[in-house]
Amino acid sequence: MPKIKTHQATAKRFRVSGTGKLMRIHIGKSHLRRNKAKRNKRQFDRRMEYENFERAKKIKQLAPTLD
């Protein structure tokens, strides 16, 4: 039986919270950050809950080690 390989791009974009929710980064987190206000940049650092349940199943298949 071969080893299960994690899809690295998915593993970098998503995390699982302590309560088991799938969390994602904000869109535009690193794009042209120099030109944005400090307040906006701080808001990008927080993670948001991923709410698309149909795709959440696929994400867990791509990165089984997230759990």
BALOTI-885182 format. One record per residue: chain; z, y, x of N, C-alpha, C in turn; residue number from 1. Coordinates in steps of 0.001 Angstrom, whole numbers. Example, Ala and Ser with C-alpha at 12.3 -4.5 7.8 and 13.67 -1.06 7.14 Angstrom:
<recs>
A_7800_-5690_13190_7800_-4500_12300_7800_-3300_13200_1
A_7080_-2250_12850_7140_-1060_13670_7870_30_12900_2
</recs>
This chain:
<recs>
A_0_-1185_842_0_0_0_0_1253_890_1
A_-992_2141_737_-1029_3337_1584_45_4352_1180_2
A_353_5216_2122_1334_6267_1845_747_7284_873_3
A_1607_7895_73_1169_8947_-839_1122_10250_-58_4
A_-20_10915_-97_-162_12175_626_20_13346_-331_5
A_768_14340_95_996_15540_-693_-156_16509_-489_6
A_-615_17119_-1577_-1634_18161_-1504_-941_19428_-1007_7
A_-1225_19826_226_-453_20876_892_-588_22246_222_8
A_-1767_22569_-298_-1948_23865_-960_-1059_23954_-2200_9
A_-936_22860_-2928_-72_22837_-4112_1392_22937_-3699_10
A_1766_22242_-2652_3158_22253_-2201_3585_23648_-1752_11
A_2662_24435_-1203_2988_25788_-752_3103_26768_-1912_12
A_2400_26517_-3002_2370_27457_-4124_3481_27230_-5138_13
A_4021_26035_-5210_4984_25704_-6257_6271_25166_-5658_14
A_7383_25381_-6378_8683_24827_-6029_9322_24324_-7319_15
A_10300_23443_-7182_11064_22984_-8331_12441_23620_-8243_16
A_12887_24220_-9350_14187_24892_-9365_15302_23854_-9445_17
A_16525_24303_-9359_17664_23402_-9438_17784_22713_-10782_18
A_17282_23358_-11834_17341_22763_-13171_16113_21911_-13473_19
A_15175_21829_-12505_14015_20964_-12682_12763_21659_-13182_20
A_12808_22995_-13331_11631_23729_-13796_10658_23936_-12643_21
A_9382_23946_-12962_8349_24192_-11968_8189_25707_-11824_22
A_8364_26220_-10604_8311_27661_-10366_7073_27993_-9539_23
A_6469_29143_-9808_5287_29588_-9080_5527_30973_-8510_24
A_4709_31351_-7520_4798_32696_-6972_3982_33640_-7844_25
A_4234_34925_-7725_3462_35924_-8454_2049_35999_-7896_26
A_1112_36349_-8739_-261_36540_-8303_-335_37847_-7509_27
A_-1059_37844_-6415_-1217_39051_-5619_-61_39312_-4680_28
A_710_38302_-4353_1910_38483_-3533_1611_39091_-2167_29
A_591_38623_-1493_373_39085_-130_-871_39957_23_30
A_-1557_40245_-1062_-2813_40988_-949_-2553_42493_-915_31
A_-2879_43134_182_-2747_44587_369_-1330_45082_80_32
A_-354_44444_649_1035_44808_377_1439_46133_1001_33
A_762_46567_2036_1126_47828_2686_979_49006_1739_34
A_26_48932_832_-285_50070_-34_519_50082_-1324_35
A_1435_49144_-1496_2198_49067_-2737_3598_49649_-2535_36
A_4207_50084_-3636_5558_50636_-3582_6564_49539_-3277_37
A_7703_49915_-2678_8725_48930_-2315_9225_48171_-3539_38
A_9378_48884_-4649_9879_48248_-5870_8930_47147_-6338_39
A_7636_47418_-6298_6650_46417_-6710_6656_45225_-5763_40
A_6814_45479_-4465_6816_44394_-3488_8029_43489_-3675_41
A_9180_44061_-4029_10372_43258_-4288_10170_42351_-5498_42
A_9466_42867_-6514_9229_42066_-7712_8336_40869_-7407_43
A_7433_41001_-6446_6561_39892_-6077_7323_38770_-5394_44
A_8483_39055_-4799_9228_38047_-4063_9903_37027_-4975_45
A_10155_37405_-6229_10781_36477_-7163_9772_35447_-7648_46
A_10259_34297_-7983_9386_33258_-8532_9463_33273_-10050_47
A_8365_32843_-10688_8298_32788_-12142_8180_31326_-12569_48
A_8644_31052_-13780_8509_29697_-14301_7054_29430_-14661_49
A_6575_28255_-14311_5203_27860_-14636_5221_27269_-16029_50
A_4500_27874_-16968_4634_27523_-18378_3499_26673_-18924_51
A_2477_26377_-18133_1367_25566_-18617_1740_24089_-18438_52
A_2236_23475_-19498_2781_22117_-19405_1705_21075_-19122_53
A_485_21311_-19590_-590_20348_-19345_-922_20284_-17853_54
A_-973_21426_-17222_-1281_21454_-15789_-80_21098_-14932_55
A_1127_21288_-15460_2330_20948_-14700_2337_19464_-14357_56
A_1819_18652_-15257_1740_17209_-15001_816_16932_-13818_57
A_-318_17638_-13749_-1265_17464_-12652_-659_17935_-11333_58
A_92_19025_-11372_723_19555_-10161_1725_18545_-9603_59
A_2464_17898_-10490_3431_16897_-10033_2737_15667_-9465_60
A_1510_15393_-9917_739_14287_-9330_242_14662_-7937_61
A_-189_15921_-7779_-705_16367_-6487_392_16459_-5435_62
A_1572_16872_-5857_2676_17035_-4912_3898_16264_-5411_63
A_3901_14949_-5247_5023_14160_-5768_6338_14398_-5029_64
A_6271_14986_-3837_7498_15218_-3081_8218_16498_-3483_65
A_7679_17244_-4442_8342_18475_-4888_9652_18175_-5601_66
A_9744_17054_-6274_10938_16741_-7064_12158_16566_-6226_67
</recs>
